[in-house]
């Protein structure tokens, strides 16, 4: 379904004990450095296929934000907290709070 939307994900192998990601400098490892547990189990679908015990699915935020910003209506909703004014000085949203006003003053 994600592929049809044009926003895929990346599969990253993980140690069985969640202690290491097999990513970047660890991508070529076949066993965990800490527990010495093997990275792969034998797949049952095609005989000797190597399958990771655990996988992390990394969904990059950049293509999702790009898709959201394609629609003017969505952009309007996403920027609402910055453009709206508090009615009668009543806090109806966290962006109406004093801390947000102070932050906007210090970091224009």
ZAVORO-864833 format. One record per residue (C-alpha): x, y, z; residue in three letters. Coordinates in nm, 3 decimals. Example, Ala and Ser with C-alpha at 12.3 -4.5 7.8 and 13.67 -1.06 7.14 Angstrom:
REM ZAVORO-864833
        xx        yy        zz   resn
     1.230    -0.450     0.780    Ala
     1.367    -0.106     0.714    Ser
***
This chain:
REM ZAVORO-864833
        xx        yy        zz   resn
     0.000     0.000     0.000    Unk
     0.283     0.241     0.085    Unk
     0.448     0.177    -0.250    Unk
     0.129     0.273    -0.435    Unk
     0.131     0.607    -0.251    Unk
     0.490     0.666    -0.357    Unk
     0.624     0.663    -0.002    Unk
     0.816     0.347     0.070    Unk
     1.021     0.234     0.364    Unk
     1.356     0.074     0.433    Unk
     1.397    -0.260     0.611    Unk
     1.684    -0.274     0.861    Unk
     1.784    -0.595     1.039    Unk
     1.791    -0.596     1.420    Unk
     1.954    -0.832     1.670    Unk
     1.718    -1.079     1.832    Unk
     1.788    -0.905     2.167    Unk
     1.736    -0.553     2.023    Unk
     2.097    -0.452     2.100    Unk
     2.222    -0.369     1.748    Unk
     2.092    -0.238     1.418    Unk
     2.252    -0.396     1.115    Unk
     2.284    -0.060     0.945    Unk
     2.567     0.160     0.812    Unk
     2.894     0.026     0.963    Unk
     2.716    -0.286     1.097    Unk
     2.537    -0.373     0.771    Unk
     2.782    -0.650     0.677    Unk
     2.783    -0.824     1.017    Unk
     2.628    -1.169     1.038    Unk
     2.615    -1.195     1.418    Unk
     2.562    -0.965     1.715    Unk
     2.878    -0.819     1.872    Unk
     2.737    -0.842     2.225    Unk
     2.548    -1.172     2.242    Unk
     2.708    -1.346     1.940    Unk
     2.360    -1.438     1.819    Unk
     2.334    -1.504     1.447    Unk
     2.159    -1.240     1.236    Unk
     1.972    -1.479     1.007    Unk
     1.750    -1.782     1.036    Unk
     1.692    -2.018     0.747    Unk
     1.381    -1.934     0.552    Unk
     1.127    -2.209     0.497    Unk
     0.976    -2.076     0.175    Unk
     1.269    -2.137    -0.061    Unk
     1.502    -2.368     0.123    Unk
     1.827    -2.188     0.210    Unk
     1.704    -1.826     0.199    Unk
     1.848    -1.605     0.474    Unk
     1.582    -1.419     0.672    Unk
     1.649    -1.170     0.953    Unk
     1.513    -1.263     1.294    Unk
     1.382    -0.912     1.347    Unk
     1.335    -0.615     1.115    Unk
     1.291    -0.245     1.170    Unk
     1.088    -0.062     0.910    Unk
     1.221     0.292     0.872    Unk
     0.971     0.538     0.730    Unk
     1.153     0.854     0.619    Unk
     0.965     1.171     0.712    Unk
     1.081     1.378     0.412    Unk
     0.858     1.223     0.140    Unk
     0.561     1.229     0.377    Unk
     0.603     1.599     0.447    Unk
     0.650     1.665     0.076    Unk
     0.321     1.490     0.005    Unk
     0.144     1.687     0.278    Unk
     0.279     2.015     0.146    Unk
     0.152     1.946    -0.208    Unk
    -0.204     2.038    -0.114    Unk
    -0.280     2.405    -0.034    Unk
    -0.561     2.296     0.198    Unk
    -0.327     2.075     0.401    Unk
    -0.065     2.353     0.417    Unk
    -0.331     2.585     0.555    Unk
    -0.415     2.335     0.832    Unk
    -0.049     2.267     0.911    Unk
     0.029     2.640     0.948    Unk
    -0.285     2.725     1.147    Unk
    -0.108     2.734     1.485    Unk
     0.126     3.004     1.355    Unk
    -0.128     3.225     1.179    Unk
    -0.430     3.224     1.412    Unk
    -0.495     3.487     1.679    Unk
    -0.619     3.411     2.030    Unk
    -0.980     3.521     2.073    Unk
    -1.036     3.744     2.379    Unk
    -0.697     3.636     2.517    Unk
    -0.840     3.292     2.599    Unk
    -0.607     2.999     2.553    Unk
    -0.772     2.753     2.315    Unk
    -0.455     2.596     2.179    Unk
    -0.100     2.542     2.316    Unk
     0.027     2.795     2.061    Unk
    -0.167     3.061     2.257    Unk
     0.040     2.998     2.571    Unk
     0.296     3.235     2.720    Unk
     0.588     2.999     2.653    Unk
     0.510     2.992     2.280    Unk
     0.485     3.372     2.271    Unk
     0.819     3.403     2.451    Unk
     0.981     3.151     2.215    Unk
     0.853     3.346     1.911    Unk
     0.989     3.670     2.058    Unk
     1.336     3.524     2.129    Unk
     1.358     3.328     1.801    Unk
     1.192     3.539     1.530    Unk
***
